[in-house]
Amino acid sequence: MNLSVGEAAQRLEERGVLRRDPDDRSLDAAEYVGSVLRRDLPTDLVDFYRERIASVCEFSAVIPHWKQQRGWRPPREFLTCLLHADAAPLFGDGCGNLFGLDLATPSQHPAVYFFDRESEFAKPEYAAGSSIARFLLLLADTDRALRDGWPAKWQLAIDPDLETCPRAPPIWDSQ
């Protein structure tokens, strides 16, 4: 069953773990990112911007904002920091690492991967979600799963396609 970005956002908002950007410039943001990345954006990424997701739990989203006096923030250099690895940044983890959307695999619902700052974001380290929607649900439960000692591979109950992501294995197979 496909889950849309909007449905995932609604579930997380109902749980109180999703915060939205009050300023709706989502279509401008999608157009801007498409021009910076020089490609048509996957449907999921356009939907992600349309949902104006600012954060999930403690994880901050990478969404472009227009500031009249300073232009687009974050700057285009940040939006392209994963382009050498055929990805676009979606979320930071608070430690300098990024979760990025796969741009190498032709799909309207591409996978999300973890990129390590220590390796200069050279390649996807592990699959973090088989789509943005599934990734959002996993992201919201990551800290709770660690805190409460959920069983190994708990992620498969939320994202059964996680092991089939084409560019990197799930976290339990990435070591």
C-alpha positions in Angstrom: 0.0 0.0 0.0 1.4 3.4 -1.0 1.3 6.1 1.6 1.4 9.7 0.5 3.6 12.4 2.1 0.4 14.2 3.1 -1.0 11.2 4.9 2.2 10.6 6.8 2.4 14.3 7.7 -1.2 14.2 9.0 -0.5 11.1 11.1 2.6 12.8 12.7 0.7 16.0 13.2 -2.0 14.2 15.1 0.7 12.6 17.3 2.1 16.1 18.0 5.5 15.3 16.6 5.4 17.3 13.4 5.8 21.1 13.2 4.9 23.0 10.0 6.4 26.2 8.6 3.7 28.9 8.9 4.8 30.6 5.7 3.4 28.8 2.7 5.9 29.4 -0.2 5.9 25.7 -1.0 5.4 26.0 -4.8 8.1 28.7 -5.0 10.4 26.5 -2.9 9.9 23.5 -5.2 10.5 25.6 -8.3 13.6 27.1 -6.7 15.0 23.7 -5.7 14.3 22.3 -9.2 16.3 25.2 -10.7 19.2 24.7 -8.3 19.3 21.0 -8.9 18.7 21.4 -12.6 16.1 18.7 -12.8 12.4 18.0 -12.5 11.7 17.0 -8.9 10.1 13.7 -7.9 6.4 14.0 -6.9 7.3 13.1 -3.3 9.7 16.0 -3.0 7.2 18.5 -4.4 4.6 17.1 -1.9 7.2 17.3 0.9 7.6 21.1 0.2 3.8 21.5 -0.2 3.3 20.1 3.4 5.6 22.8 4.8 7.3 20.3 7.2 9.7 22.2 9.4 10.6 19.4 11.8 9.7 15.9 13.0 10.5 15.4 16.7 14.0 16.9 17.1 15.0 16.6 13.4 14.9 19.8 11.4 13.8 19.7 7.8 15.8 21.3 5.0 13.1 23.5 3.4 14.0 26.7 1.4 12.7 29.9 2.8 12.6 33.2 1.0 13.9 36.2 3.0 13.3 39.6 1.4 16.6 41.0 2.4 18.8 37.9 2.2 17.2 35.8 -0.6 16.8 32.0 -0.4 17.9 30.2 2.8 19.5 27.8 3.1 21.9 28.9 0.3 22.1 27.0 -2.9 25.5 25.5 -1.8 23.7 23.7 1.0 21.0 22.5 -1.3 23.6 21.0 -3.6 25.8 19.5 -1.0 24.6 16.0 -1.8 24.3 16.5 -5.5 27.6 14.7 -6.2 26.0 11.6 -4.6 22.7 12.1 -6.6 20.7 13.2 -3.6 18.9 16.2 -2.2 19.0 17.0 1.5 15.7 16.5 3.5 16.6 16.6 7.2 19.6 17.2 9.4 20.2 15.0 12.4 21.5 17.8 14.6 25.1 16.5 14.3 25.9 17.6 10.8 24.8 14.4 9.1 22.0 14.5 6.5 19.1 12.4 5.3 18.8 12.8 1.6 16.4 11.9 -1.1 17.7 9.6 -3.9 17.8 11.4 -7.2 19.7 8.7 -9.1 16.9 6.2 -9.2 14.1 7.2 -11.6 11.0 7.2 -9.4 8.3 9.6 -8.3 8.6 8.0 -4.8 12.4 7.5 -4.3 14.1 6.2 -1.2 15.7 8.3 1.5 19.3 7.6 2.7 21.6 8.7 5.5 24.7 10.6 4.5 27.6 10.9 7.0 29.4 14.2 7.4 32.6 12.4 8.4 32.8 10.9 4.9 31.9 14.3 3.4 28.6 12.9 2.2 30.4 10.7 -0.3 27.7 8.1 -0.6 24.6 6.8 1.0 25.5 5.0 4.2 22.2 3.2 4.8 18.6 3.3 3.7 16.5 5.4 6.0 13.1 5.0 4.2 11.8 3.4 1.0 9.9 6.7 0.3 9.6 10.1 2.0 6.3 9.1 3.6 7.7 5.9 5.2 10.9 7.8 6.2 8.9 10.4 8.1 7.1 7.7 10.1 10.4 6.0 10.8 12.1 9.3 11.8 9.3 10.0 14.3 9.9 6.7 16.1 13.7 6.5 16.0 14.3 8.0 19.5 11.4 6.1 21.0 12.6 2.8 19.6 16.1 3.4 21.1 14.8 4.6 24.4 12.2 1.7 24.8 14.5 -1.0 23.4 12.4 -2.0 20.5 13.5 -5.3 18.8 16.0 -5.4 16.0 14.6 -4.5 12.6 11.5 -2.8 14.1 11.6 -0.5 11.1 10.2 -3.3 8.8 6.8 -3.1 10.6 6.5 0.5 9.4 8.4 0.2 6.1 8.4 -3.3 4.7 10.2 -2.2 1.6 13.2 -0.8 3.5 15.4 -3.8 2.6 14.8 -3.3 -1.1 16.2 0.2 -1.4 18.6 0.1 -4.4 21.6 2.2 -3.3 22.3 1.2 0.3 21.2 -1.5 2.8 19.2 -0.8 5.9 21.1 0.3 9.0 21.4 -3.3 10.4 23.2 -4.4 7.3 25.4 -1.3 6.8 28.3 -2.0 9.1 
